[in-house]
Structure formats: structure tokens, C-alpha cells
Amino acid sequence: MTDVAIFLMDLQGGGAEKVMLNIANGLAAKGLEIDLVLVQTKGEYVEQISTQVNLVELSCSRLISALPSLASYLRKNRPKALLSALEDTNIVAIFAKLLANSSSRLVVTVHNHLAHEIAHSKNLKRKLVPYLLRWIYSYADAVVGVSQGVVDNLVDFGVAKHKTFKIYNPIITPDLTEKLSGQIEQPSFQLDQRPLILGVGRLTKQKDFQTLIFALKAARKFLSAHLVILGDGEDKAHLVNLVHQLGLQDAVTFLGFVSNPYIFMREADVFVLSSAWEGFGNVLVEAMFCGTPVVSTDCESGPAEILENGKYGYLVEVGHAESMAQAIVDTLQKKPVGSEALKQRASTFSLENSLAKYMELLKV
């Protein structure tokens, strides 16, 4: 009998998908029977599914069309628990459980600060759905927020406080440690372009790489820094044009999605999280575990919690390029936090710590 079914749209290269994959692989390694149920079997992380995890392919064209297929899966396989991530997927999981009249324990996870999503979204559905969560999430057995800020925001939207739980993301895994020893094989990447600033994430409005590029322009008044950005997304053309407009063609390199960003983090002189909002900030922890100094926007929720309100790296105002530039320069020149302290702090966000809490919540 399946212990836990983990339901996702796909395994595209996002933080939430990576977290759920870490949980699936980690639970399977502990000897639990794990089904990874995907609406579409695609994405950069598919090849990282453990052979100990059972892959269930619903093969549907859209998330909503997977509702009857997921309900059928629940009736047939009767997993002890169902775990899902991200609002739309969570909603489908809830309705599938109701449709199947399933007794599976349902735990949904929320990876973003909903108030910020509403403020920045132009999509009417995205603006309305959070206000319905008070009712929708009442059908879940537990609602996990990936930071205290996310949990508090859920309660603000009317989600029952007794159903909400904070579980930090499982970032530090054996896989990360193994990949950290790899070598960079990007011909366009030059290690002699120092000091090296690194940004990692989807090229979207949320990650606000535009501000990071403006910050680079300001920082280069004081030092000849180079910026490398890892990730793909709909804002790439705009960001490339911005680089040209600012005359930074020789100072910015876009490398797209890379399966092993940790070796770049290891080699960077400073890592910058420029996001306008975050639920947690996985890449911040990853960079710290590599021993690399970090700068982050104080975008509520995760980053301030990870950095203990500035103890482990500068926190700067969202969208403020000058403040970000100053923090980058100060970090490079003063190195306020040692690499061992950064590694030790990052280690608290381990797979083992997270799995223990999820297993308790899933009752497996």
C-alpha cells in the first residue's frame, strides 16, 4: 500500500518542485512506499527522481483536466496520505479527494506569500483565489507554510490557525553535497572575471533581476564586478535589452538553467537574492551552504528568517538598486560573515529536519 502520494503539475525547474522532489526521494530512502503523481512528466528535475520512487503519469493536457484522473488514482490506490504544493495544485488535490470520497490524509503546502502574489499579479483568478482559501483549505487536514511569514499570512486570509504548520524547506541534501564537488563545464564562464556576483532563479517579475542589474551598474563605480545569472523565463529578452541599454554587455552573463548551480555558488564572491517577494528563498540557503557571502532583499517571509534579520547577510529594501549595490560592495570588501558560520546556519535547513516534521504531519 502506498504510504504517501505526492501530487504536482510537473517537475519544471522551480523551487517548490525541487522541494517536493527532495521530500519524495527522502521518504523513499527511508523505506516508505512513495508515489510521485505528475499531471505531465516533464521538466528539468524529472531525471532526478529516485529509482525508489514510483512515478505515476496522469498524462493530462491541463491541471484541471487531471481532476478525474487523480480521483480515480485515489480510489484505486488508497494512499495513506496525499501531499501537494502550490495553490492551483492544492485545490485540485482537495477536490479530487472529495470526489473520490478518499480517506487519505491530505496535507497541502504553500510556498509563497499570498498577499504579495495578489499585489503583483494582473491575473484576476490569482487575485481572487487567496480569499477563497478560508473555505477551500478547510477540507485539508493540514496546511504547511514554508516560513513563519507564510503561515501568518495564511491565518490573515482566514485559514484556521490550528490547521497551519511551519516547516522550512529541505534544502541541504546528500545530492547537494555531492554536486558541490563538481567542476564547471561552461565554456562561456570565466573564473577570472572577478569579483563575481551570482543570481539564480526564474527570469520573472517576482525574482526582480532588473534591480540586480541596476545594482551592478551602481556597484561598478567602486569595483569592476561581473554578474552571472542562472535561470530561464519570460523576462529574459527584457533583461538582455536592459543590459545593452546600460552598456553592461561585457559585465553580465546569462547561462540559462543549469542542473548543478552549486558549483557556481561555490565559486561566486557574493550571492544576491533580488526577489520582490519570496515564501522562503531556497537558493539563499544553498549559497550559504557553499560558504558564499549573501545579500538579500528584505521581502518578508523566508529571507529575513533564514538570515536571522541580518545576522548572516545584509537585508536591503525591495527594488532599491542603490542599497543593494552598497550591500554588495560592503560584503565584498568587509566579508562580515565567515564561510563556516554560513555553512553551519544553512545546515539547519536539512532534509532530515524537514522529513521528521513531514512524517509526523503525514502520520506515516
C-alpha positions in Angstrom: 0.0 0.0 0.0 1.2 3.5 -0.9 2.3 5.4 2.2 2.4 8.9 0.6 1.3 10.2 -2.8 2.9 13.5 -3.8 0.9 15.4 -6.4 2.4 18.0 -8.7 1.7 19.5 -12.1 5.2 18.7 -13.4 8.9 19.0 -12.5 9.8 22.3 -14.1 12.8 24.0 -12.5 11.0 25.8 -9.7 11.8 25.9 -6.0 8.5 24.2 -4.9 9.0 21.4 -7.4 12.6 20.8 -6.2 11.4 20.8 -2.6 8.7 18.2 -3.3 11.2 16.0 -5.2 13.6 16.2 -2.2 10.8 15.0 0.1 9.8 12.2 -2.3 13.3 10.9 -2.6 14.0 11.3 1.1 10.9 9.5 2.2 11.5 6.7 -0.3 15.1 6.3 1.1 13.6 5.7 4.5 11.7 2.7 3.1 8.3 4.3 2.6 6.2 3.5 -0.4 6.1 6.8 -2.3 4.1 7.6 -5.5 5.1 10.8 -7.3 1.9 11.7 -9.3 2.5 14.1 -12.1 0.0 15.7 -14.4 2.7 16.0 -17.1 6.0 14.1 -16.9 8.2 16.9 -18.0 10.7 19.4 -16.5 14.4 19.7 -15.6 14.1 17.7 -12.5 12.5 14.5 -14.0 15.9 12.9 -14.3 16.5 13.4 -10.6 13.6 11.1 -9.5 15.0 8.3 -7.3 14.5 4.8 -8.6 12.9 4.1 -5.2 10.0 6.4 -6.1 7.1 5.1 -8.1 6.3 7.5 -10.9 2.6 7.8 -11.7 1.9 9.7 -15.0 -1.6 11.1 -15.4 -0.7 12.5 -18.9 -3.3 15.3 -19.0 -3.0 18.4 -21.1 -4.0 20.8 -18.2 -4.1 20.7 -14.5 -7.9 21.0 -14.2 -8.4 18.1 -16.6 -6.3 15.9 -14.2 -9.1 16.1 -11.5 -11.0 12.9 -12.5 -7.7 11.0 -13.1 -6.4 12.0 -9.7 -9.7 11.0 -8.1 -9.5 7.6 -9.9 -6.0 7.1 -8.6 -7.0 7.8 -5.0 -9.9 5.4 -5.2 -7.8 2.6 -6.7 -4.5 3.1 -4.8 -5.8 4.5 -1.5 -2.6 6.1 -0.3 -2.3 6.7 3.5 -1.5 10.4 2.8 -1.6 12.8 -0.1 0.8 15.8 -0.2 0.6 18.6 -2.8 2.2 22.0 -3.4 1.2 25.4 -4.9 -2.3 26.9 -4.8 -3.8 25.5 -8.1 -2.5 22.0 -7.5 -3.6 22.1 -3.9 -7.1 23.0 -5.0 -7.3 20.1 -7.5 -5.9 17.7 -4.8 -8.7 18.8 -2.4 -11.5 18.4 -4.9 -10.1 15.1 -6.1 -10.1 13.8 -2.5 -13.7 14.9 -2.1 -14.7 13.4 -5.5 -13.1 10.1 -4.6 -14.5 10.1 -1.1 -11.0 9.2 -0.1 -9.8 8.7 3.5 -6.2 9.7 2.6 -4.8 12.3 5.0 -4.4 15.5 2.9 -1.5 17.9 3.6 -1.2 20.9 1.2 1.9 23.2 1.2 2.1 26.9 0.4 5.4 28.2 -0.9 4.6 31.9 -1.5 3.5 34.9 0.5 -0.1 35.3 -0.9 -0.5 39.0 -0.1 2.5 39.8 -2.3 1.2 37.5 -5.1 -2.1 39.4 -5.1 -0.3 42.8 -5.1 1.9 41.9 -8.1 -0.5 39.7 -10.2 -2.6 41.0 -13.1 -4.5 37.7 -13.3 -8.0 38.1 -11.8 -8.1 34.4 -10.7 -4.8 34.8 -8.9 -6.1 37.8 -7.1 -9.4 36.1 -6.0 -8.3 32.6 -5.1 -6.5 33.6 -1.8 -9.7 35.0 -0.5 -11.4 31.6 -1.0 -8.7 29.6 0.8 -10.5 30.0 4.2 -13.2 27.7 2.7 -11.1 25.6 0.4 -8.3 24.7 2.8 -10.9 23.8 5.5 -11.1 20.4 3.6 -7.4 19.8 4.1 -6.1 18.0 7.2 -3.1 20.3 7.5 -1.7 23.4 5.7 2.0 23.9 5.6 3.7 27.2 5.2 7.4 27.2 4.3 8.2 30.1 6.6 6.5 31.7 9.6 5.7 34.7 7.4 3.8 32.5 5.0 1.9 30.8 7.9 1.0 34.2 9.4 -0.3 35.4 6.0 -2.4 32.2 5.6 -4.0 33.0 9.0 -4.6 36.6 7.9 -6.6 35.2 4.9 -8.8 33.2 7.3 -7.2 29.7 7.2 -7.8 28.1 10.6 -4.8 28.6 12.8 -4.9 25.1 14.3 -4.5 23.6 10.8 -1.4 25.7 9.9 2.1 24.5 10.4 5.6 25.9 9.6 8.0 23.5 8.0 11.1 25.0 6.5 12.1 23.6 3.1 14.5 20.7 2.9 17.4 22.3 1.2 20.6 20.5 2.4 20.6 17.0 0.9 23.2 14.4 0.2 22.7 15.2 -3.5 23.6 18.8 -3.0 26.8 17.9 -1.0 27.8 15.5 -3.8 27.2 18.1 -6.6 29.2 20.7 -4.7 32.4 18.9 -5.6 31.8 19.1 -9.4 33.6 21.1 -11.9 32.2 24.0 -14.1 32.0 23.0 -17.8 30.6 26.2 -19.2 32.9 27.5 -22.0 31.4 31.0 -21.7 32.0 31.2 -17.9 35.4 32.7 -17.0 36.5 32.4 -13.4 39.0 35.2 -13.8 36.1 37.7 -14.1 36.3 38.9 -10.5 34.7 39.9 -8.2 31.9 37.5 -9.3 28.3 38.3 -8.3 25.8 35.5 -8.8 22.0 35.5 -9.1 19.9 32.3 -9.6 16.2 31.9 -10.3 13.5 32.1 -12.9 13.6 35.2 -15.0 10.3 36.6 -13.8 8.9 39.7 -12.2 9.0 38.0 -8.8 12.8 37.5 -8.9 13.4 41.1 -9.9 16.7 40.6 -11.7 16.2 44.1 -13.2 17.0 45.7 -9.8 20.1 43.4 -9.5 21.3 44.6 -13.0 20.8 48.3 -11.9 22.7 47.5 -8.7 25.6 46.0 -10.7 25.8 49.3 -12.7 26.0 51.2 -9.4 28.5 48.8 -7.8 30.8 49.1 -10.8 31.5 52.7 -9.7 33.6 51.2 -6.9 34.8 47.9 -8.3 34.9 46.1 -11.6 32.4 43.3 -10.8 30.9 40.7 -13.2 27.4 39.3 -12.8 26.3 35.8 -13.8 22.6 34.9 -13.8 21.4 31.3 -13.9 17.8 30.6 -15.0 15.3 31.0 -17.8 11.9 32.7 -18.0 9.7 35.1 -19.8 11.6 38.2 -18.7 14.9 37.2 -20.4 14.5 39.4 -23.5 13.7 42.4 -21.4 16.7 41.8 -19.1 19.1 41.3 -22.0 17.8 44.6 -23.6 18.4 46.3 -20.2 21.9 45.0 -20.1 22.6 46.5 -23.5 20.9 49.8 -22.6 23.2 50.2 -19.6 26.3 49.2 -21.6 26.9 46.1 -19.4 27.3 43.6 -22.2 30.8 42.7 -21.0 29.8 42.6 -17.4 26.7 40.3 -17.4 26.5 36.7 -18.5 23.2 34.7 -18.8 23.8 31.0 -18.6 20.2 29.7 -18.6 19.0 26.8 -16.4 21.9 24.7 -15.2 21.3 21.3 -13.4 24.1 22.0 -11.0 24.1 25.6 -9.8 26.0 24.8 -6.6 29.5 24.8 -8.3 28.7 28.4 -9.5 27.6 29.3 -5.9 30.9 27.8 -4.6 32.9 30.0 -7.0 31.0 33.2 -6.5 32.3 36.1 -4.4 28.8 37.1 -3.4 25.3 35.7 -4.0 22.4 38.1 -4.3 18.7 37.3 -3.9 16.9 40.2 -5.5 13.3 39.0 -5.2 10.3 41.2 -4.8 8.7 38.6 -2.7 9.5 35.0 -1.5 7.9 32.4 0.6 11.2 31.0 1.7 14.3 31.5 -0.6 15.9 28.1 -1.3 18.8 29.5 -3.3 19.8 31.7 -0.4 20.3 28.6 1.8 22.1 26.8 -1.0 24.6 29.6 -1.5 25.3 29.8 2.3 25.9 26.1 2.4 28.6 26.7 -0.3 30.2 29.2 2.1 29.4 32.1 -0.1 28.5 35.5 1.4 24.9 36.6 0.6 22.9 39.7 0.2 19.1 39.6 0.0 16.1 41.8 -0.3 14.0 42.0 2.9 11.0 40.7 1.1 9.2 39.4 4.2 8.8 35.7 5.0 11.8 33.5 4.3 14.9 35.6 3.7 14.7 37.5 7.0 14.1 34.3 8.8 17.0 32.5 7.0 19.4 35.4 7.7 18.1 35.9 11.2 17.2 39.5 10.4 20.7 40.4 9.0 22.9 38.3 11.2 24.1 36.2 8.3 24.0 38.7 5.5 22.7 42.1 4.5 19.0 42.7 4.0 18.1 45.5 1.7 14.9 47.2 0.6 13.0 45.6 -2.2 13.5 47.3 -5.6 16.2 49.6 -4.2 19.2 49.3 -6.5 21.5 51.8 -4.7 21.0 50.0 -1.3 21.7 46.6 -3.0 24.8 48.0 -4.6 26.1 49.3 -1.3 25.4 45.9 0.4 27.2 44.1 -2.4 30.3 46.4 -2.2 30.3 46.2 1.7 30.1 42.4 1.5 32.9 42.1 -1.0 35.2 44.5 0.9 34.4 43.6 4.5 33.3 39.9 4.4 31.1 40.4 7.5 30.3 36.7 8.0 32.7 33.8 7.8 32.1 30.8 5.5 31.9 28.3 8.3 29.2 30.3 10.1 27.3 30.5 6.9 27.6 26.7 6.3 26.5 26.0 9.9 23.4 28.2 9.6 22.5 26.6 6.2 22.8 23.1 7.7 19.8 23.7 9.9 17.6 23.6 6.8 18.4 20.0 6.2 16.4 17.2 4.6 16.4 15.2 7.8 15.0 18.0 9.9 12.2 18.6 7.3 11.4 15.0 6.8 10.9 14.4 10.5 8.3 17.1 10.6 6.5 16.0 7.4 6.4 12.4 8.6 4.8 13.5 11.8 2.2 15.6 10.0 1.5 13.0 7.3 1.3 10.3 10.1 3.5 7.8 8.3 
